[in-house]
Amino acid sequence: MIDYFFVVDGDMTVHLIPSRVVAGRVAVRLQMYKTYIVGNAAGLLGASASADAARGTAVVSQSA
């Protein structure tokens, strides 16, 4: 059973949405769940990742 959905959107906004609130839906519009915002992940990724997220680009690092 799923208790919560942990969602990070394109703006790096972090949502923690209880599954009971989403129950029965096949699509979720995050603007309806603003009360479940718990923070912003941009600070966790560093300044360059935050800037990339704001531009809508992604940086993928590869390990050797």
CHARMM-style PDB file with segment names, atoms N, HN, CA, C and O in Angstrom:
ATOM      1  N   MET     1       0.841  -1.176   0.000  1.00  0.00      PROA
ATOM      2  CA  MET     1       0.000   0.000   0.000  1.00  0.00      PROA
ATOM      3  C   MET     1       0.890   1.244   0.000  1.00  0.00      PROA
ATOM      4  O   MET     1       1.924   1.275   0.668  1.00  0.00      PROA
ATOM      5  N   ILE     2       0.486   2.256  -0.745  1.00  0.00      PROA
ATOM      6  HN  ILE     2      -0.353   2.231  -1.288  1.00  0.00      PROA
ATOM      7  CA  ILE     2       1.208   3.525  -0.812  1.00  0.00      PROA
ATOM      8  C   ILE     2       0.550   4.502   0.140  1.00  0.00      PROA
ATOM      9  O   ILE     2      -0.666   4.690   0.104  1.00  0.00      PROA
ATOM     10  N   ASP     3       1.359   5.130   1.002  1.00  0.00      PROA
ATOM     11  HN  ASP     3       2.347   4.977   1.031  1.00  0.00      PROA
ATOM     12  CA  ASP     3       0.834   6.119   1.944  1.00  0.00      PROA
ATOM     13  C   ASP     3       0.940   7.536   1.403  1.00  0.00      PROA
ATOM     14  O   ASP     3       0.020   8.336   1.574  1.00  0.00      PROA
ATOM     15  N   TYR     4       2.072   7.859   0.741  1.00  0.00      PROA
ATOM     16  HN  TYR     4       2.819   7.209   0.602  1.00  0.00      PROA
ATOM     17  CA  TYR     4       2.317   9.205   0.239  1.00  0.00      PROA
ATOM     18  C   TYR     4       2.951   9.150  -1.143  1.00  0.00      PROA
ATOM     19  O   TYR     4       3.653   8.197  -1.482  1.00  0.00      PROA
ATOM     20  N   PHE     5       2.694  10.181  -1.930  1.00  0.00      PROA
ATOM     21  HN  PHE     5       2.124  10.954  -1.654  1.00  0.00      PROA
ATOM     22  CA  PHE     5       3.406  10.389  -3.181  1.00  0.00      PROA
ATOM     23  C   PHE     5       4.401  11.517  -2.949  1.00  0.00      PROA
ATOM     24  O   PHE     5       4.023  12.602  -2.508  1.00  0.00      PROA
ATOM     25  N   PHE     6       5.674  11.262  -3.245  1.00  0.00      PROA
ATOM     26  HN  PHE     6       5.981  10.380  -3.603  1.00  0.00      PROA
ATOM     27  CA  PHE     6       6.723  12.265  -3.161  1.00  0.00      PROA
ATOM     28  C   PHE     6       6.963  12.744  -4.578  1.00  0.00      PROA
ATOM     29  O   PHE     6       7.399  11.969  -5.429  1.00  0.00      PROA
ATOM     30  N   VAL     7       6.680  14.022  -4.843  1.00  0.00      PROA
ATOM     31  HN  VAL     7       6.325  14.651  -4.151  1.00  0.00      PROA
ATOM     32  CA  VAL     7       6.735  14.545  -6.201  1.00  0.00      PROA
ATOM     33  C   VAL     7       7.644  15.770  -6.236  1.00  0.00      PROA
ATOM     34  O   VAL     7       7.515  16.671  -5.407  1.00  0.00      PROA
ATOM     35  N   VAL     8       8.562  15.799  -7.198  1.00  0.00      PROA
ATOM     36  HN  VAL     8       8.667  15.067  -7.872  1.00  0.00      PROA
ATOM     37  CA  VAL     8       9.377  16.975  -7.462  1.00  0.00      PROA
ATOM     38  C   VAL     8       9.006  17.457  -8.858  1.00  0.00      PROA
ATOM     39  O   VAL     8       9.182  16.727  -9.834  1.00  0.00      PROA
ATOM     40  N   ASP     9       8.492  18.686  -8.962  1.00  0.00      PROA
ATOM     41  HN  ASP     9       8.349  19.279  -8.169  1.00  0.00      PROA
ATOM     42  CA  ASP     9       8.068  19.186 -10.273  1.00  0.00      PROA
ATOM     43  C   ASP     9       9.218  19.892 -10.985  1.00  0.00      PROA
ATOM     44  O   ASP     9      10.335  19.928 -10.469  1.00  0.00      PROA
ATOM     45  N   GLY    10       8.961  20.442 -12.146  1.00  0.00      PROA
ATOM     46  HN  GLY    10       8.054  20.412 -12.565  1.00  0.00      PROA
ATOM     47  CA  GLY    10       9.984  21.086 -12.956  1.00  0.00      PROA
ATOM     48  C   GLY    10      10.622  22.307 -12.322  1.00  0.00      PROA
ATOM     49  O   GLY    10      11.737  22.681 -12.687  1.00  0.00      PROA
ATOM     50  N   ASP    11       9.933  22.934 -11.380  1.00  0.00      PROA
ATOM     51  HN  ASP    11       9.027  22.631 -11.085  1.00  0.00      PROA
ATOM     52  CA  ASP    11      10.483  24.089 -10.664  1.00  0.00      PROA
ATOM     53  C   ASP    11      11.238  23.661  -9.418  1.00  0.00      PROA
ATOM     54  O   ASP    11      11.656  24.497  -8.617  1.00  0.00      PROA
ATOM     55  N   MET    12      11.409  22.357  -9.257  1.00  0.00      PROA
ATOM     56  HN  MET    12      11.068  21.677  -9.907  1.00  0.00      PROA
ATOM     57  CA  MET    12      12.086  21.765  -8.104  1.00  0.00      PROA
ATOM     58  C   MET    12      11.281  21.890  -6.807  1.00  0.00      PROA
ATOM     59  O   MET    12      11.834  21.723  -5.720  1.00  0.00      PROA
ATOM     60  N   THR    13       9.996  22.179  -6.911  1.00  0.00      PROA
ATOM     61  HN  THR    13       9.547  22.314  -7.794  1.00  0.00      PROA
ATOM     62  CA  THR    13       9.117  22.223  -5.753  1.00  0.00      PROA
ATOM     63  C   THR    13       8.807  20.803  -5.323  1.00  0.00      PROA
ATOM     64  O   THR    13       8.480  19.953  -6.152  1.00  0.00      PROA
ATOM     65  N   VAL    14       8.910  20.546  -4.020  1.00  0.00      PROA
ATOM     66  HN  VAL    14       9.175  21.236  -3.347  1.00  0.00      PROA
ATOM     67  CA  VAL    14       8.694  19.204  -3.481  1.00  0.00      PROA
ATOM     68  C   VAL    14       7.307  19.126  -2.847  1.00  0.00      PROA
ATOM     69  O   VAL    14       6.950  19.950  -2.005  1.00  0.00      PROA
ATOM     70  N   HSD    15       6.537  18.130  -3.261  1.00  0.00      PROA
ATOM     71  HN  HSD    15       6.827  17.460  -3.945  1.00  0.00      PROA
ATOM     72  CA  HSD    15       5.204  17.871  -2.715  1.00  0.00      PROA
ATOM     73  C   HSD    15       5.220  16.519  -2.003  1.00  0.00      PROA
ATOM     74  O   HSD    15       5.852  15.574  -2.474  1.00  0.00      PROA
ATOM     75  N   LEU    16       4.538  16.430  -0.894  1.00  0.00      PROA
ATOM     76  HN  LEU    16       4.024  17.198  -0.511  1.00  0.00      PROA
ATOM     77  CA  LEU    16       4.324  15.161  -0.210  1.00  0.00      PROA
ATOM     78  C   LEU    16       2.807  15.018  -0.065  1.00  0.00      PROA
ATOM     79  O   LEU    16       2.199  15.579   0.846  1.00  0.00      PROA
ATOM     80  N   ILE    17       2.215  14.259  -0.980  1.00  0.00      PROA
ATOM     81  HN  ILE    17       2.709  13.803  -1.721  1.00  0.00      PROA
ATOM     82  CA  ILE    17       0.757  14.182  -1.097  1.00  0.00      PROA
ATOM     83  C   ILE    17       0.260  12.840  -0.577  1.00  0.00      PROA
ATOM     84  O   ILE    17       0.694  11.794  -1.061  1.00  0.00      PROA
ATOM     85  N   PRO    18      -0.646  12.851   0.405  1.00  0.00      PROA
ATOM     86  CA  PRO    18      -1.207  11.587   0.891  1.00  0.00      PROA
ATOM     87  C   PRO    18      -1.978  10.867  -0.220  1.00  0.00      PROA
ATOM     88  O   PRO    18      -2.714  11.499  -0.978  1.00  0.00      PROA
ATOM     89  N   SER    19      -1.810   9.574  -0.311  1.00  0.00      PROA
ATOM     90  HN  SER    19      -1.212   9.061   0.304  1.00  0.00      PROA
ATOM     91  CA  SER    19      -2.470   8.814  -1.373  1.00  0.00      PROA
ATOM     92  C   SER    19      -3.988   8.867  -1.252  1.00  0.00      PROA
ATOM     93  O   SER    19      -4.689   8.787  -2.261  1.00  0.00      PROA
ATOM     94  N   ARG    20      -4.500   9.000  -0.046  1.00  0.00      PROA
ATOM     95  HN  ARG    20      -3.931   9.066   0.774  1.00  0.00      PROA
ATOM     96  CA  ARG    20      -5.963   9.064   0.130  1.00  0.00      PROA
ATOM     97  C   ARG    20      -6.562  10.295  -0.542  1.00  0.00      PROA
ATOM     98  O   ARG    20      -7.733  10.285  -0.922  1.00  0.00      PROA
ATOM     99  N   VAL    21      -5.764  11.359  -0.693  1.00  0.00      PROA
ATOM    100  HN  VAL    21      -4.813  11.368  -0.384  1.00  0.00      PROA
ATOM    101  CA  VAL    21      -6.233  12.581  -1.340  1.00  0.00      PROA
ATOM    102  C   VAL    21      -6.286  12.402  -2.854  1.00  0.00      PROA
ATOM    103  O   VAL    21      -7.100  13.033  -3.528  1.00  0.00      PROA
ATOM    104  N   VAL    22      -5.428  11.550  -3.384  1.00  0.00      PROA
ATOM    105  HN  VAL    22      -4.766  11.037  -2.836  1.00  0.00      PROA
ATOM    106  CA  VAL    22      -5.319  11.322  -4.824  1.00  0.00      PROA
ATOM    107  C   VAL    22      -6.128  10.098  -5.257  1.00  0.00      PROA
ATOM    108  O   VAL    22      -6.278   9.861  -6.456  1.00  0.00      PROA
ATOM    109  N   ALA    23      -6.635   9.341  -4.340  1.00  0.00      PROA
ATOM    110  HN  ALA    23      -6.513   9.533  -3.366  1.00  0.00      PROA
ATOM    111  CA  ALA    23      -7.303   8.068  -4.611  1.00  0.00      PROA
ATOM    112  C   ALA    23      -8.324   8.165  -5.731  1.00  0.00      PROA
ATOM    113  O   ALA    23      -9.186   9.044  -5.734  1.00  0.00      PROA
ATOM    114  N   GLY    24      -8.211   7.241  -6.687  1.00  0.00      PROA
ATOM    115  HN  GLY    24      -7.511   6.527  -6.685  1.00  0.00      PROA
ATOM    116  CA  GLY    24      -9.176   7.146  -7.774  1.00  0.00      PROA
ATOM    117  C   GLY    24      -8.857   8.019  -8.972  1.00  0.00      PROA
ATOM    118  O   GLY    24      -9.526   7.904  -9.999  1.00  0.00      PROA
ATOM    119  N   ARG    25      -7.865   8.885  -8.880  1.00  0.00      PROA
ATOM    120  HN  ARG    25      -7.322   8.978  -8.045  1.00  0.00      PROA
ATOM    121  CA  ARG    25      -7.529   9.765 -10.009  1.00  0.00      PROA
ATOM    122  C   ARG    25      -6.514   9.074 -10.916  1.00  0.00      PROA
ATOM    123  O   ARG    25      -5.663   8.309 -10.461  1.00  0.00      PROA
ATOM    124  N   VAL    26      -6.626   9.363 -12.199  1.00  0.00      PROA
ATOM    125  HN  VAL    26      -7.317   9.984 -12.569  1.00  0.00      PROA
ATOM    126  CA  VAL    26      -5.655   8.826 -13.153  1.00  0.00      PROA
ATOM    127  C   VAL    26      -4.662   9.900 -13.589  1.00  0.00      PROA
ATOM    128  O   VAL    26      -3.681   9.602 -14.271  1.00  0.00      PROA
ATOM    129  N   ALA    27      -4.915  11.147 -13.195  1.00  0.00      PROA
ATOM    130  HN  ALA    27      -5.711  11.389 -12.641  1.00  0.00      PROA
ATOM    131  CA  ALA    27      -4.003  12.261 -13.486  1.00  0.00      PROA
ATOM    132  C   ALA    27      -4.033  13.216 -12.297  1.00  0.00      PROA
ATOM    133  O   ALA    27      -5.039  13.331 -11.598  1.00  0.00      PROA
ATOM    134  N   VAL    28      -2.915  13.893 -12.085  1.00  0.00      PROA
ATOM    135  HN  VAL    28      -2.098  13.799 -12.653  1.00  0.00      PROA
ATOM    136  CA  VAL    28      -2.806  14.820 -10.965  1.00  0.00      PROA
ATOM    137  C   VAL    28      -2.282  16.151 -11.480  1.00  0.00      PROA
ATOM    138  O   VAL    28      -1.257  16.198 -12.160  1.00  0.00      PROA
ATOM    139  N   ARG    29      -2.978  17.228 -11.160  1.00  0.00      PROA
ATOM    140  HN  ARG    29      -3.811  17.190 -10.607  1.00  0.00      PROA
ATOM    141  CA  ARG    29      -2.511  18.583 -11.473  1.00  0.00      PROA
ATOM    142  C   ARG    29      -1.986  19.169 -10.174  1.00  0.00      PROA
ATOM    143  O   ARG    29      -2.753  19.417  -9.244  1.00  0.00      PROA
ATOM    144  N   LEU    30      -0.694  19.388 -10.110  1.00  0.00      PROA
ATOM    145  HN  LEU    30      -0.071  19.187 -10.865  1.00  0.00      PROA
ATOM    146  CA  LEU    30      -0.071  19.778  -8.856  1.00  0.00      PROA
ATOM    147  C   LEU    30      -0.569  21.113  -8.314  1.00  0.00      PROA
ATOM    148  O   LEU    30      -0.489  21.346  -7.107  1.00  0.00      PROA
ATOM    149  N   GLN    31      -1.074  21.982  -9.155  1.00  0.00      PROA
ATOM    150  HN  GLN    31      -1.140  21.793 -10.135  1.00  0.00      PROA
ATOM    151  CA  GLN    31      -1.587  23.259  -8.659  1.00  0.00      PROA
ATOM    152  C   GLN    31      -2.756  23.069  -7.701  1.00  0.00      PROA
ATOM    153  O   GLN    31      -3.057  23.965  -6.912  1.00  0.00      PROA
ATOM    154  N   MET    32      -3.409  21.929  -7.757  1.00  0.00      PROA
ATOM    155  HN  MET    32      -3.164  21.202  -8.398  1.00  0.00      PROA
ATOM    156  CA  MET    32      -4.511  21.628  -6.836  1.00  0.00      PROA
ATOM    157  C   MET    32      -3.998  21.189  -5.462  1.00  0.00      PROA
ATOM    158  O   MET    32      -4.778  21.109  -4.513  1.00  0.00      PROA
ATOM    159  N   TYR    33      -2.702  20.905  -5.346  1.00  0.00      PROA
ATOM    160  HN  TYR    33      -2.069  20.970  -6.117  1.00  0.00      PROA
ATOM    161  CA  TYR    33      -2.148  20.341  -4.122  1.00  0.00      PROA
ATOM    162  C   TYR    33      -1.097  21.253  -3.483  1.00  0.00      PROA
ATOM    163  O   TYR    33      -0.120  20.771  -2.910  1.00  0.00      PROA
ATOM    164  N   LYS    34      -1.298  22.559  -3.582  1.00  0.00      PROA
ATOM    165  HN  LYS    34      -2.092  22.951  -4.047  1.00  0.00      PROA
ATOM    166  CA  LYS    34      -0.341  23.517  -3.016  1.00  0.00      PROA
ATOM    167  C   LYS    34      -0.206  23.377  -1.508  1.00  0.00      PROA
ATOM    168  O   LYS    34       0.842  23.711  -0.955  1.00  0.00      PROA
ATOM    169  N   THR    35      -1.219  22.902  -0.844  1.00  0.00      PROA
ATOM    170  HN  THR    35      -2.070  22.631  -1.294  1.00  0.00      PROA
ATOM    171  CA  THR    35      -1.143  22.748   0.612  1.00  0.00      PROA
ATOM    172  C   THR    35      -0.185  21.638   1.021  1.00  0.00      PROA
ATOM    173  O   THR    35       0.179  21.531   2.193  1.00  0.00      PROA
ATOM    174  N   TYR    36       0.227  20.809   0.062  1.00  0.00      PROA
ATOM    175  HN  TYR    36      -0.069  20.896  -0.889  1.00  0.00      PROA
ATOM    176  CA  TYR    36       1.126  19.693   0.361  1.00  0.00      PROA
ATOM    177  C   TYR    36       2.578  19.972  -0.048  1.00  0.00      PROA
ATOM    178  O   TYR    36       3.397  19.054  -0.083  1.00  0.00      PROA
ATOM    179  N   ILE    37       2.898  21.229  -0.355  1.00  0.00      PROA
ATOM    180  HN  ILE    37       2.232  21.975  -0.327  1.00  0.00      PROA
ATOM    181  CA  ILE    37       4.280  21.597  -0.670  1.00  0.00      PROA
ATOM    182  C   ILE    37       5.088  21.550   0.618  1.00  0.00      PROA
ATOM    183  O   ILE    37       4.697  22.135   1.628  1.00  0.00      PROA
ATOM    184  N   VAL    38       6.220  20.849   0.576  1.00  0.00      PROA
ATOM    185  HN  VAL    38       6.538  20.373  -0.244  1.00  0.00      PROA
ATOM    186  CA  VAL    38       7.060  20.716   1.768  1.00  0.00      PROA
ATOM    187  C   VAL    38       8.442  21.345   1.591  1.00  0.00      PROA
ATOM    188  O   VAL    38       9.240  21.338   2.528  1.00  0.00      PROA
ATOM    189  N   GLY    39       8.734  21.881   0.427  1.00  0.00      PROA
ATOM    190  HN  GLY    39       8.085  21.887  -0.334  1.00  0.00      PROA
ATOM    191  CA  GLY    39      10.023  22.524   0.241  1.00  0.00      PROA
ATOM    192  C   GLY    39      10.404  22.640  -1.215  1.00  0.00      PROA
ATOM    193  O   GLY    39       9.581  22.484  -2.117  1.00  0.00      PROA
ATOM    194  N   ASN    40      11.690  22.920  -1.418  1.00  0.00      PROA
ATOM    195  HN  ASN    40      12.359  23.047  -0.686  1.00  0.00      PROA
ATOM    196  CA  ASN    40      12.234  23.079  -2.752  1.00  0.00      PROA
ATOM    197  C   ASN    40      13.549  22.319  -2.826  1.00  0.00      PROA
ATOM    198  O   ASN    40      14.412  22.483  -1.964  1.00  0.00      PROA
ATOM    199  N   ALA    41      13.705  21.496  -3.841  1.00  0.00      PROA
ATOM    200  HN  ALA    41      13.004  21.363  -4.541  1.00  0.00      PROA
ATOM    201  CA  ALA    41      14.885  20.642  -3.971  1.00  0.00      PROA
ATOM    202  C   ALA    41      16.048  21.334  -4.653  1.00  0.00      PROA
ATOM    203  O   ALA    41      17.132  20.754  -4.724  1.00  0.00      PROA
ATOM    204  N   ALA    42      15.877  22.544  -5.158  1.00  0.00      PROA
ATOM    205  HN  ALA    42      14.997  23.015  -5.101  1.00  0.00      PROA
ATOM    206  CA  ALA    42      16.943  23.222  -5.891  1.00  0.00      PROA
ATOM    207  C   ALA    42      18.189  23.393  -5.034  1.00  0.00      PROA
ATOM    208  O   ALA    42      19.301  23.238  -5.540  1.00  0.00      PROA
ATOM    209  N   GLY    43      18.038  23.704  -3.767  1.00  0.00      PROA
ATOM    210  HN  GLY    43      17.135  23.830  -3.356  1.00  0.00      PROA
ATOM    211  CA  GLY    43      19.183  23.889  -2.886  1.00  0.00      PROA
ATOM    212  C   GLY    43      19.965  22.616  -2.654  1.00  0.00      PROA
ATOM    213  O   GLY    43      21.150  22.671  -2.326  1.00  0.00      PROA
ATOM    214  N   LEU    44      19.335  21.483  -2.815  1.00  0.00      PROA
ATOM    215  HN  LEU    44      18.372  21.438  -3.081  1.00  0.00      PROA
ATOM    216  CA  LEU    44      20.009  20.205  -2.624  1.00  0.00      PROA
ATOM    217  C   LEU    44      20.926  19.857  -3.784  1.00  0.00      PROA
ATOM    218  O   LEU    44      21.864  19.075  -3.628  1.00  0.00      PROA
ATOM    219  N   LEU    45      20.658  20.435  -4.940  1.00  0.00      PROA
ATOM    220  HN  LEU    45      19.896  21.070  -5.066  1.00  0.00      PROA
ATOM    221  CA  LEU    45      21.394  20.091  -6.141  1.00  0.00      PROA
ATOM    222  C   LEU    45      22.535  21.043  -6.453  1.00  0.00      PROA
ATOM    223  O   LEU    45      23.342  20.756  -7.337  1.00  0.00      PROA
ATOM    224  N   GLY    46      22.625  22.158  -5.761  1.00  0.00      PROA
ATOM    225  HN  GLY    46      21.969  22.391  -5.043  1.00  0.00      PROA
ATOM    226  CA  GLY    46      23.678  23.126  -6.021  1.00  0.00      PROA
ATOM    227  C   GLY    46      23.219  24.213  -6.974  1.00  0.00      PROA
ATOM    228  O   GLY    46      22.175  24.085  -7.613  1.00  0.00      PROA
ATOM    229  N   ALA    47      23.985  25.269  -7.069  1.00  0.00      PROA
ATOM    230  HN  ALA    47      24.834  25.373  -6.549  1.00  0.00      PROA
ATOM    231  CA  ALA    47      23.604  26.446  -7.852  1.00  0.00      PROA
ATOM    232  C   ALA    47      23.490  26.144  -9.339  1.00  0.00      PROA
ATOM    233  O   ALA    47      22.548  26.616  -9.975  1.00  0.00      PROA
ATOM    234  N   SER    48      24.410  25.376  -9.921  1.00  0.00      PROA
ATOM    235  HN  SER    48      25.175  24.992  -9.404  1.00  0.00      PROA
ATOM    236  CA  SER    48      24.356  25.119 -11.359  1.00  0.00      PROA
ATOM    237  C   SER    48      23.140  24.267 -11.719  1.00  0.00      PROA
ATOM    238  O   SER    48      22.511  24.500 -12.752  1.00  0.00      PROA
ATOM    239  N   ALA    49      22.807  23.307 -10.902  1.00  0.00      PROA
ATOM    240  HN  ALA    49      23.317  23.118 -10.063  1.00  0.00      PROA
ATOM    241  CA  ALA    49      21.625  22.474 -11.162  1.00  0.00      PROA
ATOM    242  C   ALA    49      20.361  23.301 -11.026  1.00  0.00      PROA
ATOM    243  O   ALA    49      19.407  23.100 -11.778  1.00  0.00      PROA
ATOM    244  N   SER    50      20.338  24.228 -10.078  1.00  0.00      PROA
ATOM    245  HN  SER    50      21.113  24.392  -9.467  1.00  0.00      PROA
ATOM    246  CA  SER    50      19.173  25.095  -9.895  1.00  0.00      PROA
ATOM    247  C   SER    50      18.957  25.960 -11.126  1.00  0.00      PROA
ATOM    248  O   SER    50      17.824  26.143 -11.569  1.00  0.00      PROA
ATOM    249  N   ALA    51      20.050  26.496 -11.683  1.00  0.00      PROA
ATOM    250  HN  ALA    51      20.971  26.347 -11.323  1.00  0.00      PROA
ATOM    251  CA  ALA    51      19.957  27.324 -12.880  1.00  0.00      PROA
ATOM    252  C   ALA    51      19.482  26.497 -14.064  1.00  0.00      PROA
ATOM    253  O   ALA    51      18.666  26.966 -14.857  1.00  0.00      PROA
ATOM    254  N   ASP    52      19.984  25.268 -14.196  1.00  0.00      PROA
ATOM    255  HN  ASP    52      20.648  24.887 -13.552  1.00  0.00      PROA
ATOM    256  CA  ASP    52      19.541  24.385 -15.270  1.00  0.00      PROA
ATOM    257  C   ASP    52      18.063  24.069 -15.145  1.00  0.00      PROA
ATOM    258  O   ASP    52      17.344  24.042 -16.144  1.00  0.00      PROA
ATOM    259  N   ALA    53      17.605  23.830 -13.924  1.00  0.00      PROA
ATOM    260  HN  ALA    53      18.189  23.852 -13.113  1.00  0.00      PROA
ATOM    261  CA  ALA    53      16.188  23.528 -13.695  1.00  0.00      PROA
ATOM    262  C   ALA    53      15.329  24.725 -14.070  1.00  0.00      PROA
ATOM    263  O   ALA    53      14.249  24.553 -14.635  1.00  0.00      PROA
ATOM    264  N   ALA    54      15.784  25.926 -13.768  1.00  0.00      PROA
ATOM    265  HN  ALA    54      16.661  26.066 -13.309  1.00  0.00      PROA
ATOM    266  CA  ALA    54      15.031  27.134 -14.100  1.00  0.00      PROA
ATOM    267  C   ALA    54      14.925  27.320 -15.614  1.00  0.00      PROA
ATOM    268  O   ALA    54      13.934  27.849 -16.116  1.00  0.00      PROA
ATOM    269  N   ARG    55      15.973  26.872 -16.343  1.00  0.00      PROA
ATOM    270  HN  ARG    55      16.778  26.442 -15.936  1.00  0.00      PROA
ATOM    271  CA  ARG    55      15.961  26.976 -17.805  1.00  0.00      PROA
ATOM    272  C   ARG    55      15.234  25.805 -18.450  1.00  0.00      PROA
ATOM    273  O   ARG    55      14.944  25.837 -19.646  1.00  0.00      PROA
ATOM    274  N   GLY    56      14.939  24.783 -17.677  1.00  0.00      PROA
ATOM    275  HN  GLY    56      15.175  24.756 -16.705  1.00  0.00      PROA
ATOM    276  CA  GLY    56      14.256  23.621 -18.227  1.00  0.00      PROA
ATOM    277  C   GLY    56      15.196  22.615 -18.848  1.00  0.00      PROA
ATOM    278  O   GLY    56      14.766  21.769 -19.631  1.00  0.00      PROA
ATOM    279  N   THR    57      16.483  22.689 -18.512  1.00  0.00      PROA
ATOM    280  HN  THR    57      16.833  23.376 -17.875  1.00  0.00      PROA
ATOM    281  CA  THR    57      17.440  21.719 -19.040  1.00  0.00      PROA
ATOM    282  C   THR    57      17.881  20.789 -17.931  1.00  0.00      PROA
ATOM    283  O   THR    57      17.744  21.106 -16.750  1.00  0.00      PROA
ATOM    284  N   ALA    58      18.396  19.671 -18.304  1.00  0.00      PROA
ATOM    285  HN  ALA    58      18.508  19.413 -19.264  1.00  0.00      PROA
ATOM    286  CA  ALA    58      18.858  18.690 -17.316  1.00  0.00      PROA
ATOM    287  C   ALA    58      20.333  18.411 -17.518  1.00  0.00      PROA
ATOM    288  O   ALA    58      20.841  18.416 -18.639  1.00  0.00      PROA
ATOM    289  N   VAL    59      20.994  18.172 -16.427  1.00  0.00      PROA
ATOM    290  HN  VAL    59      20.581  18.168 -15.517  1.00  0.00      PROA
ATOM    291  CA  VAL    59      22.399  17.803 -16.472  1.00  0.00      PROA
ATOM    292  C   VAL    59      22.499  16.383 -15.956  1.00  0.00      PROA
ATOM    293  O   VAL    59      22.031  16.073 -14.860  1.00  0.00      PROA
ATOM    294  N   VAL    60      23.115  15.519 -16.756  1.00  0.00      PROA
ATOM    295  HN  VAL    60      23.495  15.771 -17.646  1.00  0.00      PROA
ATOM    296  CA  VAL    60      23.272  14.125 -16.370  1.00  0.00      PROA
ATOM    297  C   VAL    60      24.755  13.861 -16.224  1.00  0.00      PROA
ATOM    298  O   VAL    60      25.519  14.044 -17.171  1.00  0.00      PROA
ATOM    299  N   SER    61      25.162  13.435 -15.054  1.00  0.00      PROA
ATOM    300  HN  SER    61      24.541  13.286 -14.285  1.00  0.00      PROA
ATOM    301  CA  SER    61      26.576  13.092 -14.871  1.00  0.00      PROA
ATOM    302  C   SER    61      26.753  11.592 -15.050  1.00  0.00      PROA
ATOM    303  O   SER    61      25.887  10.793 -14.696  1.00  0.00      PROA
ATOM    304  N   GLN    62      27.890  11.241 -15.605  1.00  0.00      PROA
ATOM    305  HN  GLN    62      28.594  11.891 -15.892  1.00  0.00      PROA
ATOM    306  CA  GLN    62      28.172   9.837 -15.848  1.00  0.00      PROA
ATOM    307  C   GLN    62      29.420   9.459 -15.095  1.00  0.00      PROA
ATOM    308  O   GLN    62      30.412  10.187 -15.116  1.00  0.00      PROA
ATOM    309  N   SER    63      29.375   8.329 -14.434  1.00  0.00      PROA
ATOM    310  HN  SER    63      28.569   7.737 -14.417  1.00  0.00      PROA
ATOM    311  CA  SER    63      30.539   7.810 -13.736  1.00  0.00      PROA
ATOM    312  C   SER    63      31.295   6.866 -14.655  1.00  0.00      PROA
ATOM    313  O   SER    63      30.708   6.177 -15.489  1.00  0.00      PROA
ATOM    314  N   ALA    64      32.616   6.848 -14.481  1.00  0.00      PROA
ATOM    315  HN  ALA    64      33.093   7.408 -13.803  1.00  0.00      PROA
ATOM    316  CA  ALA    64      33.434   5.965 -15.327  1.00  0.00      PROA
ATOM    317  C   ALA    64      33.337   4.545 -14.882  1.00  0.00      PROA
ATOM    318  OT1 ALA    64      33.960   3.667 -15.480  1.00  0.00      PROA
TER     319      ALA     64
END
